[in-house]
Amino acid sequence: MKNDCGFTIDKEWFRYRAAAIIIENECVLFVKNELDDYYYSIGGAVHIGERAEDAVIREVSEEAGVAYQIEKLAFIHENFFTGSGTLGGYKCHEIAFYYLMKPRGSQALNSNSCNS
């Protein structure tokens, strides 16, 4: 985690996140990992000094192995929740910028961690 915009104090967790909404051929891409019991959109923490737009492009490239361009900012979501899985027992607060990505015309991904 290279200088993420987030922190943990005791059992409270905060993160500034950028996430992608990827729609190809009427399908929406969600991912899941082996540690958590839920699906989520590709994305992650914005680094200190990084623009949210640059963060979402970086995260999509890292997680899906393909390059996407941003179509537009879709919405900003402030979320308060009780953590589960890797965040079990934490009171969580997240501010996330969700970007609609321009379709590439293909559902093919180039990542060992994602299935197309």
Contacts in CASP RR format, 6 or more apart in sequence:
PFRMAT RR
TARGET T0000
AUTHOR 0000-0000-0000
METHOD contacts of the structure
MODEL  1
MKNDCGFTIDKEWFRYRAAAIIIENECVLFVKNELDDYYYSIGGAVHIGE
RAEDAVIREVSEEAGVAYQIEKLAFIHENFFTGSGTLGGYKCHEIAFYYL
MKPRGSQALNSNSCNS
1 45 0 8 1.000
2 47 0 8 1.000
3 47 0 8 1.000
3 48 0 8 1.000
3 49 0 8 1.000
4 15 0 8 1.000
4 45 0 8 1.000
4 46 0 8 1.000
4 47 0 8 1.000
4 48 0 8 1.000
5 15 0 8 1.000
5 16 0 8 1.000
5 45 0 8 1.000
5 46 0 8 1.000
5 47 0 8 1.000
5 48 0 8 1.000
6 14 0 8 1.000
6 15 0 8 1.000
6 16 0 8 1.000
6 45 0 8 1.000
7 13 0 8 1.000
7 14 0 8 1.000
8 14 0 8 1.000
8 90 0 8 1.000
11 89 0 8 1.000
11 90 0 8 1.000
11 91 0 8 1.000
12 90 0 8 1.000
12 91 0 8 1.000
12 92 0 8 1.000
12 93 0 8 1.000
13 83 0 8 1.000
13 87 0 8 1.000
13 90 0 8 1.000
13 91 0 8 1.000
13 92 0 8 1.000
13 93 0 8 1.000
14 92 0 8 1.000
14 93 0 8 1.000
14 94 0 8 1.000
15 44 0 8 1.000
15 45 0 8 1.000
15 92 0 8 1.000
15 93 0 8 1.000
15 94 0 8 1.000
15 95 0 8 1.000
16 45 0 8 1.000
16 46 0 8 1.000
16 52 0 8 1.000
16 94 0 8 1.000
16 95 0 8 1.000
16 96 0 8 1.000
17 43 0 8 1.000
17 44 0 8 1.000
17 45 0 8 1.000
17 46 0 8 1.000
17 94 0 8 1.000
17 95 0 8 1.000
17 96 0 8 1.000
17 97 0 8 1.000
18 43 0 8 1.000
18 44 0 8 1.000
18 46 0 8 1.000
18 52 0 8 1.000
18 53 0 8 1.000
18 55 0 8 1.000
18 56 0 8 1.000
18 59 0 8 1.000
18 96 0 8 1.000
18 97 0 8 1.000
18 99 0 8 1.000
19 40 0 8 1.000
19 41 0 8 1.000
19 42 0 8 1.000
19 43 0 8 1.000
19 44 0 8 1.000
19 56 0 8 1.000
19 59 0 8 1.000
19 96 0 8 1.000
19 97 0 8 1.000
19 98 0 8 1.000
19 99 0 8 1.000
20 29 0 8 1.000
20 41 0 8 1.000
20 42 0 8 1.000
20 43 0 8 1.000
20 56 0 8 1.000
20 59 0 8 1.000
20 60 0 8 1.000
20 68 0 8 1.000
20 98 0 8 1.000
20 99 0 8 1.000
20 101 0 8 1.000
21 28 0 8 1.000
21 41 0 8 1.000
21 74 0 8 1.000
21 98 0 8 1.000
21 99 0 8 1.000
21 100 0 8 1.000
21 101 0 8 1.000
22 28 0 8 1.000
22 29 0 8 1.000
22 41 0 8 1.000
22 42 0 8 1.000
22 60 0 8 1.000
22 64 0 8 1.000
22 68 0 8 1.000
22 101 0 8 1.000
23 29 0 8 1.000
23 100 0 8 1.000
23 101 0 8 1.000
23 103 0 8 1.000
24 103 0 8 1.000
24 104 0 8 1.000
24 105 0 8 1.000
24 106 0 8 1.000
24 107 0 8 1.000
25 105 0 8 1.000
25 107 0 8 1.000
27 107 0 8 1.000
29 41 0 8 1.000
29 42 0 8 1.000
29 64 0 8 1.000
29 107 0 8 1.000
29 114 0 8 1.000
30 39 0 8 1.000
30 40 0 8 1.000
30 41 0 8 1.000
31 39 0 8 1.000
31 40 0 8 1.000
31 41 0 8 1.000
31 42 0 8 1.000
31 63 0 8 1.000
31 113 0 8 1.000
31 114 0 8 1.000
32 38 0 8 1.000
32 39 0 8 1.000
32 40 0 8 1.000
33 113 0 8 1.000
35 85 0 8 1.000
35 86 0 8 1.000
36 84 0 8 1.000
36 85 0 8 1.000
36 86 0 8 1.000
37 84 0 8 1.000
37 85 0 8 1.000
38 84 0 8 1.000
41 98 0 8 1.000
42 59 0 8 1.000
42 60 0 8 1.000
42 63 0 8 1.000
42 64 0 8 1.000
43 55 0 8 1.000
43 56 0 8 1.000
43 59 0 8 1.000
43 60 0 8 1.000
43 63 0 8 1.000
44 55 0 8 1.000
44 59 0 8 1.000
45 55 0 8 1.000
46 52 0 8 1.000
46 55 0 8 1.000
47 55 0 8 1.000
50 58 0 8 1.000
52 97 0 8 1.000
52 99 0 8 1.000
53 70 0 8 1.000
53 99 0 8 1.000
56 70 0 8 1.000
56 97 0 8 1.000
56 99 0 8 1.000
56 101 0 8 1.000
57 67 0 8 1.000
57 68 0 8 1.000
57 69 0 8 1.000
57 70 0 8 1.000
60 66 0 8 1.000
60 67 0 8 1.000
60 68 0 8 1.000
60 101 0 8 1.000
61 67 0 8 1.000
61 68 0 8 1.000
63 111 0 8 1.000
63 113 0 8 1.000
63 114 0 8 1.000
64 109 0 8 1.000
64 110 0 8 1.000
64 111 0 8 1.000
64 114 0 8 1.000
65 109 0 8 1.000
65 110 0 8 1.000
65 111 0 8 1.000
65 114 0 8 1.000
66 104 0 8 1.000
66 108 0 8 1.000
66 109 0 8 1.000
66 110 0 8 1.000
66 111 0 8 1.000
68 101 0 8 1.000
68 102 0 8 1.000
68 104 0 8 1.000
69 101 0 8 1.000
69 102 0 8 1.000
70 99 0 8 1.000
70 100 0 8 1.000
70 101 0 8 1.000
70 102 0 8 1.000
71 99 0 8 1.000
71 100 0 8 1.000
71 101 0 8 1.000
71 102 0 8 1.000
72 99 0 8 1.000
72 100 0 8 1.000
73 97 0 8 1.000
73 98 0 8 1.000
73 99 0 8 1.000
73 100 0 8 1.000
74 98 0 8 1.000
74 99 0 8 1.000
74 100 0 8 1.000
75 98 0 8 1.000
76 95 0 8 1.000
76 96 0 8 1.000
76 97 0 8 1.000
76 98 0 8 1.000
77 94 0 8 1.000
77 95 0 8 1.000
77 96 0 8 1.000
77 98 0 8 1.000
78 93 0 8 1.000
78 94 0 8 1.000
78 95 0 8 1.000
78 96 0 8 1.000
79 92 0 8 1.000
79 93 0 8 1.000
79 94 0 8 1.000
79 95 0 8 1.000
79 96 0 8 1.000
80 91 0 8 1.000
80 92 0 8 1.000
80 93 0 8 1.000
81 92 0 8 1.000
81 94 0 8 1.000
82 88 0 8 1.000
82 89 0 8 1.000
82 90 0 8 1.000
82 91 0 8 1.000
82 92 0 8 1.000
83 89 0 8 1.000
83 90 0 8 1.000
83 91 0 8 1.000
83 92 0 8 1.000
107 116 0 8 1.000
108 116 0 8 1.000
109 115 0 8 1.000
109 116 0 8 1.000
END
